[in-house]
Amino acid sequence: MQQPRSAIAACIALAAYAVALVAGWASGVPGPTVMVRALVAMVVCYAVGSLLASMAYHAIREFLDSYEKNHPVPELGQSPTPGHSEAGRNEQSGVAA
């Protein structure tokens, strides 16, 4: 889980850094001030991105666990529902097996 969280957080942080740089330079603020503010924005957005990525991971993991529990994969050679076979379904639908 560590690598996807770090990648998402890094992307959000770099995007914040770029936006802060462009916005600062466009507004005419002195260079050193722009750089410090952009670095602060990058650090804060890395923490926020890491938190968001962790929340998304846990939500997706919870959904997948629930889905796997409610939709088990049948063993090879067994029909998906007890008492029904593939040939029986084909005969009911008029298709020859």
Helices and strands as residue ranges (DSSP letters): H 2-27, H 31-70, H 86-93
